[in-house]
Amino acid sequence: MCLAIPGRIVALEPDTHLASVDVLGVRRRVNVDLVWDQGLAEGDWVLIHVGFALSKVSEEEAAAQLRLLEALGEDQQALEEVQGYIFDATD
Amino acid sequence: MRYVDELRDPRLIRSVAAEIARLADPDRHYRIMEVCGGHTHAIYRHGLTELLPPNIELVHGPGCPVCVLPMGRIDDGLAIADQPGVIFTAFGDMMRVPGRNGTPLEHQARGADVRMVYSPLDALKLAQANPEKHVVFFAIGFETTAPSTALTLQRAKALGVRNFSVFCNHVLIVPAIRAILDSPDMRLDGFIGPGHVSTVIGCRPYLFVARDYGKPLVVSGFEPLDILQSILMILRQLAEGRAEVENQYRRVVPWDGNPAALRAMAAVFELRPYFEWRGLGFISQSALKIAPAYAEWDAEARFAVPGIRVTDPKAAQCGEVLKGVLKPPQCKLFGRECTPEHPIGALMVSSEGACAAYYHYVHRLATAGRSDRCARQQPV
């Protein structure tokens, strides 16, 4: 759980604290409160940890993080995590 | 250097490894601690110790949140889980960690409503969906994870969700580093600083390591090249007689951390006067509790938590491994009574635990006949 999961922002939803992200082809929503100050735009890459975007990163850094997850055999786990988020529905 | 070609940038990696070998004083034994369990996992996976001269020893630190939690806290959490009307939620990492009377999964099998969640927000959602139940989230993790719990609690308060509370076990890495530096049986020459924790807290909180203890600390990324570069930066400092905090992971870690995360933590948590760590004992001001403004969402205020203290199984030497005094295979139970399939200590459960990482990448390969690699990684 220490290793963050890279995702690309596909849609911002300012009213819900959430943004839709694409992680390895899977689309889910994550909380973006921690990176909101840094200015977010569609197409930006973020590192995701337990349902929260933790930091904004470059595309190269996101690709590096993905390679690392694959190398450590944690890419499937990461996908399961993202698919497993249930807070995703609007509240 | 059999594995180098499988890594990215093999040429760069070779040149960094060569520079490390050039800088390392052959008459000196270097002990460098990687604080974070994610680094431990990456080091074993990539066989990075093979790229280092034999007099550079990597010592595994306490940076695995599941591993440092004393068994009593798991039993305390499970005492809440066994109460009627409670849905007890925890991250997957926690589900197989044994308490005195079994793991959360085993409590689930005995009828407790224990559910795995991937986010504290999932636990909040469960509370909203089950208004007749009380949902407790078993919060663990270092500064990387604590902001997520803080924001979830702020959300619960804002939405007025009152059937939700958090059993808070968040711990802080900086006091743990200080405790290790103060420990008489630890002789360390420098630290590979944690990556994701530092995206939250930044680099300033580590300054005391250099200033008060005269040890270099380099905040590091997780790729093989990152880790090797960080080791090189530590060796350069040692060779030049410097002790500084440097940031190798600048592309992700801002020097001042994440202000929004720090604000959320400050609003929701306060420091516990002391907290027990597995292996390290009681460390003052090393953990977070829920602040009075959020007492309504504090499971410890809401439920009678027994405050169980359990000594670890006598034969298990988790504490020594956590402090870096012993390497995993030097524990008497390693690979025999204690395996990833039947873990006795938490270090064997989490993929970030030194024992599980060692078991997967060194022990298993060695027992499958690739003993040359194992022999190189056996501790001296």
Chai-1 contact restraints between the chains, C-beta under 6 A:
chainA,res_idxA,chainB,res_idxB,connection_type,confidence,min_distance_angstrom,max_distance_angstrom,comment,restraint_id
A,M1,B,D93,contact,1.0,0.0,6.0,A-B,restraint_1
A,C2,B,G37,contact,1.0,0.0,6.0,A-B,restraint_2
A,C2,B,G38,contact,1.0,0.0,6.0,A-B,restraint_3
A,C2,B,E352,contact,1.0,0.0,6.0,A-B,restraint_4
A,L3,B,G38,contact,1.0,0.0,6.0,A-B,restraint_5
A,A4,B,H196,contact,1.0,0.0,6.0,A-B,restraint_6
A,D33,B,L151,contact,1.0,0.0,6.0,A-B,restraint_7
A,L34,B,N258,contact,1.0,0.0,6.0,A-B,restraint_8
A,L34,B,A260,contact,1.0,0.0,6.0,A-B,restraint_9
A,L34,B,A261,contact,1.0,0.0,6.0,A-B,restraint_10
A,D37,B,A260,contact,1.0,0.0,6.0,A-B,restraint_11
A,V50,B,S119,contact,1.0,0.0,6.0,A-B,restraint_12
A,V50,B,T145,contact,1.0,0.0,6.0,A-B,restraint_13
A,V50,B,S148,contact,1.0,0.0,6.0,A-B,restraint_14
A,G51,B,S119,contact,1.0,0.0,6.0,A-B,restraint_15
A,G51,B,L121,contact,1.0,0.0,6.0,A-B,restraint_16
A,F52,B,S148,contact,1.0,0.0,6.0,A-B,restraint_17
A,L54,B,T199,contact,1.0,0.0,6.0,A-B,restraint_18
A,S55,B,T199,contact,1.0,0.0,6.0,A-B,restraint_19
A,S55,B,V252,contact,1.0,0.0,6.0,A-B,restraint_20
A,V57,B,V252,contact,1.0,0.0,6.0,A-B,restraint_21
A,E61,B,R251,contact,1.0,0.0,6.0,A-B,restraint_22
A,A64,B,E223,contact,1.0,0.0,6.0,A-B,restraint_23
A,L68,B,F222,contact,1.0,0.0,6.0,A-B,restraint_24
A,L68,B,E223,contact,1.0,0.0,6.0,A-B,restraint_25
A,L72,B,H41,contact,1.0,0.0,6.0,A-B,restraint_26
A,L72,B,R45,contact,1.0,0.0,6.0,A-B,restraint_27
A,E81,B,Y118,contact,1.0,0.0,6.0,A-B,restraint_28
A,G84,B,Y118,contact,1.0,0.0,6.0,A-B,restraint_29
A,Y85,B,Y118,contact,1.0,0.0,6.0,A-B,restraint_30
A,Y85,B,S119,contact,1.0,0.0,6.0,A-B,restraint_31
A,I86,B,D122,contact,1.0,0.0,6.0,A-B,restraint_32
A,I86,B,K125,contact,1.0,0.0,6.0,A-B,restraint_33
A,F87,B,L121,contact,1.0,0.0,6.0,A-B,restraint_34
A,F87,B,D122,contact,1.0,0.0,6.0,A-B,restraint_35
A,F87,B,K125,contact,1.0,0.0,6.0,A-B,restraint_36
